[in-house]
């Protein structure tokens, strides 16, 4: 299968045929959420990302108030470095994304000006000078990245996804509900652009049409040798309209009207199934998880975890990762402290 390397997500959602829903992945039982640290620095206003590197869980997040990078890690999944390590020279607009690739730890983040930067480390402590796969031109149609980025490794390359806000080329004014998901890949030497392969999401201005929600990170994971990309569709003019859309390199686009994310999405593979985690799209802000063991049929109704409530901004997604035979879920507490919290499967 030929996988081309630049994604422009722009096709018509109305042409996608819904499929029947079925429960296809085991429902997960989670422990009660606990703070992973007690220091004031172990909190975030914009969310976090987690990955396994050198047999440890790394949690990268934007500091609450400082807008710079913090990293905490754990060798057992229970005890985390507190308060972690601050990188005050790495300023970010949203939550970072973290992944392991070619024996290095990579972190992607959206710059305050709307670019995408990536740093890497061979020891998890000392990071390279940032490189910029995307720099907003400020002219034409591309304005800026308007979401947290998402890193995923697929077919020997490191992919980074992000959302771009477009403008009206006649007036120069931003079109607030017209967004495109884009991506570049890294082969270990160079960042590469290419052509789209048809994994498209509508950006139609018709107010009855659902579209990618501004500021929402996509969830991305490799399952059964296919790349899966999950995103939150919605319409600011239609309250409660959110739906899940999943694109895979094996099955194309499928949308799930019965699954209604209220935030960005995190994805991971655990115990032979693909799981997606997000915040409930109504006022309770509960953590919700759905899963599939065949890549098509996701659990409906989704499993809601009322003990885990996530801080209410659309940008703040949970982060899920598989480690030592358990699935770990990291969230931002739904209170003024916005503490970093962790649940795990049991």
QUIMO-V940710 format. One record per residue. N is the residue number from 0. RES is the residue in three letters. NEAR is the number of other ideal C-beta (glycine too) atoms within 10 Angstrom. Layout:
BEGIN
n=N res=RES near=NEAR
n=N res=RES near=NEAR
END
This chain:
BEGIN
n=0 res=UNK near=8
n=1 res=UNK near=4
n=2 res=UNK near=13
n=3 res=UNK near=13
n=4 res=UNK near=19
n=5 res=UNK near=14
n=6 res=UNK near=26
n=7 res=UNK near=18
n=8 res=UNK near=26
n=9 res=UNK near=16
n=10 res=UNK near=19
n=11 res=UNK near=13
n=12 res=UNK near=19
n=13 res=UNK near=11
n=14 res=UNK near=9
n=15 res=UNK near=17
n=16 res=UNK near=7
n=17 res=UNK near=11
n=18 res=UNK near=13
n=19 res=UNK near=7
n=20 res=UNK near=17
n=21 res=UNK near=12
n=22 res=UNK near=16
n=23 res=UNK near=18
n=24 res=UNK near=22
n=25 res=UNK near=16
n=26 res=UNK near=11
n=27 res=UNK near=23
n=28 res=UNK near=10
n=29 res=UNK near=20
n=30 res=UNK near=15
n=31 res=UNK near=10
n=32 res=UNK near=21
n=33 res=UNK near=11
n=34 res=UNK near=16
n=35 res=UNK near=24
n=36 res=UNK near=20
n=37 res=UNK near=9
n=38 res=UNK near=13
n=39 res=UNK near=12
n=40 res=UNK near=19
n=41 res=UNK near=25
n=42 res=UNK near=24
n=43 res=UNK near=24
n=44 res=UNK near=18
n=45 res=UNK near=24
n=46 res=UNK near=28
n=47 res=UNK near=28
n=48 res=UNK near=27
n=49 res=UNK near=26
n=50 res=UNK near=22
n=51 res=UNK near=19
n=52 res=UNK near=20
n=53 res=UNK near=13
n=54 res=UNK near=8
n=55 res=UNK near=17
n=56 res=UNK near=23
n=57 res=UNK near=25
n=58 res=UNK near=27
n=59 res=UNK near=27
n=60 res=UNK near=28
n=61 res=UNK near=26
n=62 res=UNK near=22
n=63 res=UNK near=20
n=64 res=UNK near=12
n=65 res=UNK near=13
n=66 res=UNK near=16
n=67 res=UNK near=15
n=68 res=UNK near=24
n=69 res=UNK near=26
n=70 res=UNK near=23
n=71 res=UNK near=24
n=72 res=UNK near=21
n=73 res=UNK near=18
n=74 res=UNK near=13
n=75 res=UNK near=10
n=76 res=UNK near=17
n=77 res=UNK near=12
n=78 res=UNK near=11
n=79 res=UNK near=22
n=80 res=UNK near=19
n=81 res=UNK near=14
n=82 res=UNK near=16
n=83 res=UNK near=23
n=84 res=UNK near=13
n=85 res=UNK near=14
n=86 res=UNK near=18
n=87 res=UNK near=11
n=88 res=UNK near=9
n=89 res=UNK near=21
n=90 res=UNK near=16
n=91 res=UNK near=24
n=92 res=UNK near=21
n=93 res=UNK near=26
n=94 res=UNK near=28
n=95 res=UNK near=26
n=96 res=UNK near=30
n=97 res=UNK near=25
n=98 res=UNK near=25
n=99 res=UNK near=17
n=100 res=UNK near=19
n=101 res=UNK near=13
n=102 res=UNK near=8
n=103 res=UNK near=18
n=104 res=UNK near=25
n=105 res=UNK near=23
n=106 res=UNK near=27
n=107 res=UNK near=29
n=108 res=UNK near=27
n=109 res=UNK near=27
n=110 res=UNK near=20
n=111 res=UNK near=10
n=112 res=UNK near=12
n=113 res=UNK near=19
n=114 res=UNK near=18
n=115 res=UNK near=27
n=116 res=UNK near=23
n=117 res=UNK near=24
n=118 res=UNK near=19
n=119 res=UNK near=19
n=120 res=UNK near=16
n=121 res=UNK near=14
n=122 res=UNK near=10
n=123 res=UNK near=16
n=124 res=UNK near=11
n=125 res=UNK near=7
n=126 res=UNK near=20
n=127 res=UNK near=13
n=128 res=UNK near=7
n=129 res=UNK near=17
n=130 res=UNK near=13
n=131 res=UNK near=11
n=132 res=UNK near=20
n=133 res=UNK near=25
n=134 res=UNK near=15
n=135 res=UNK near=16
n=136 res=UNK near=10
n=137 res=UNK near=10
n=138 res=UNK near=10
n=139 res=UNK near=9
n=140 res=UNK near=14
n=141 res=UNK near=18
n=142 res=UNK near=18
n=143 res=UNK near=23
n=144 res=UNK near=25
n=145 res=UNK near=23
n=146 res=UNK near=27
n=147 res=UNK near=30
n=148 res=UNK near=28
n=149 res=UNK near=30
n=150 res=UNK near=22
n=151 res=UNK near=23
n=152 res=UNK near=19
n=153 res=UNK near=17
n=154 res=UNK near=13
n=155 res=UNK near=10
n=156 res=UNK near=16
n=157 res=UNK near=23
n=158 res=UNK near=25
n=159 res=UNK near=24
n=160 res=UNK near=25
n=161 res=UNK near=28
n=162 res=UNK near=27
n=163 res=UNK near=22
n=164 res=UNK near=22
n=165 res=UNK near=17
n=166 res=UNK near=18
n=167 res=UNK near=11
n=168 res=UNK near=10
n=169 res=UNK near=6
n=170 res=UNK near=8
n=171 res=UNK near=9
n=172 res=UNK near=8
n=173 res=UNK near=14
n=174 res=UNK near=16
n=175 res=UNK near=12
n=176 res=UNK near=19
n=177 res=UNK near=20
n=178 res=UNK near=23
n=179 res=UNK near=20
n=180 res=UNK near=24
n=181 res=UNK near=21
n=182 res=UNK near=26
n=183 res=UNK near=22
n=184 res=UNK near=24
n=185 res=UNK near=23
n=186 res=UNK near=12
n=187 res=UNK near=10
n=188 res=UNK near=6
n=189 res=UNK near=9
n=190 res=UNK near=17
n=191 res=UNK near=14
n=192 res=UNK near=13
n=193 res=UNK near=13
n=194 res=UNK near=10
n=195 res=UNK near=16
n=196 res=UNK near=17
n=197 res=UNK near=14
n=198 res=UNK near=20
n=199 res=UNK near=21
n=200 res=UNK near=26
n=201 res=UNK near=22
n=202 res=UNK near=21
n=203 res=UNK near=16
n=204 res=UNK near=10
n=205 res=UNK near=11
n=206 res=UNK near=11
n=207 res=UNK near=10
n=208 res=UNK near=16
n=209 res=UNK near=22
n=210 res=UNK near=21
n=211 res=UNK near=25
n=212 res=UNK near=25
n=213 res=UNK near=17
n=214 res=UNK near=21
n=215 res=UNK near=29
n=216 res=UNK near=30
n=217 res=UNK near=32
n=218 res=UNK near=30
n=219 res=UNK near=26
n=220 res=UNK near=23
n=221 res=UNK near=18
n=222 res=UNK near=20
n=223 res=UNK near=14
n=224 res=UNK near=10
n=225 res=UNK near=15
n=226 res=UNK near=19
n=227 res=UNK near=25
n=228 res=UNK near=26
n=229 res=UNK near=27
n=230 res=UNK near=29
n=231 res=UNK near=28
n=232 res=UNK near=23
n=233 res=UNK near=24
n=234 res=UNK near=18
n=235 res=UNK near=12
n=236 res=UNK near=9
n=237 res=UNK near=12
n=238 res=UNK near=10
n=239 res=UNK near=10
n=240 res=UNK near=16
n=241 res=UNK near=24
n=242 res=UNK near=20
n=243 res=UNK near=24
n=244 res=UNK near=24
n=245 res=UNK near=26
n=246 res=UNK near=26
n=247 res=UNK near=20
n=248 res=UNK near=18
n=249 res=UNK near=13
n=250 res=UNK near=13
n=251 res=UNK near=14
n=252 res=UNK near=20
n=253 res=UNK near=18
n=254 res=UNK near=19
n=255 res=UNK near=22
n=256 res=UNK near=14
n=257 res=UNK near=13
n=258 res=UNK near=24
n=259 res=UNK near=20
n=260 res=UNK near=30
n=261 res=UNK near=24
n=262 res=UNK near=29
n=263 res=UNK near=31
n=264 res=UNK near=26
n=265 res=UNK near=30
n=266 res=UNK near=24
n=267 res=UNK near=24
n=268 res=UNK near=17
n=269 res=UNK near=21
n=270 res=UNK near=15
n=271 res=UNK near=11
n=272 res=UNK near=20
n=273 res=UNK near=27
n=274 res=UNK near=28
n=275 res=UNK near=28
n=276 res=UNK near=33
n=277 res=UNK near=30
n=278 res=UNK near=29
n=279 res=UNK near=21
n=280 res=UNK near=22
n=281 res=UNK near=12
n=282 res=UNK near=8
n=283 res=UNK near=13
n=284 res=UNK near=22
n=285 res=UNK near=19
n=286 res=UNK near=27
n=287 res=UNK near=25
n=288 res=UNK near=24
n=289 res=UNK near=27
n=290 res=UNK near=27
n=291 res=UNK near=21
n=292 res=UNK near=18
n=293 res=UNK near=13
n=294 res=UNK near=18
n=295 res=UNK near=16
n=296 res=UNK near=18
n=297 res=UNK near=28
n=298 res=UNK near=24
n=299 res=UNK near=16
n=300 res=UNK near=11
n=301 res=UNK near=24
n=302 res=UNK near=20
n=303 res=UNK near=12
n=304 res=UNK near=23
n=305 res=UNK near=10
n=306 res=UNK near=11
n=307 res=UNK near=25
n=308 res=UNK near=20
n=309 res=UNK near=28
n=310 res=UNK near=24
n=311 res=UNK near=13
n=312 res=UNK near=18
n=313 res=UNK near=20
n=314 res=UNK near=21
n=315 res=UNK near=27
n=316 res=UNK near=32
n=317 res=UNK near=28
n=318 res=UNK near=29
n=319 res=UNK near=29
n=320 res=UNK near=22
n=321 res=UNK near=16
n=322 res=UNK near=19
n=323 res=UNK near=12
n=324 res=UNK near=8
n=325 res=UNK near=16
n=326 res=UNK near=23
n=327 res=UNK near=26
n=328 res=UNK near=26
n=329 res=UNK near=27
n=330 res=UNK near=28
n=331 res=UNK near=30
n=332 res=UNK near=18
n=333 res=UNK near=20
n=334 res=UNK near=10
n=335 res=UNK near=8
n=336 res=UNK near=14
n=337 res=UNK near=21
n=338 res=UNK near=23
n=339 res=UNK near=27
n=340 res=UNK near=25
n=341 res=UNK near=24
n=342 res=UNK near=24
n=343 res=UNK near=20
n=344 res=UNK near=19
n=345 res=UNK near=10
END
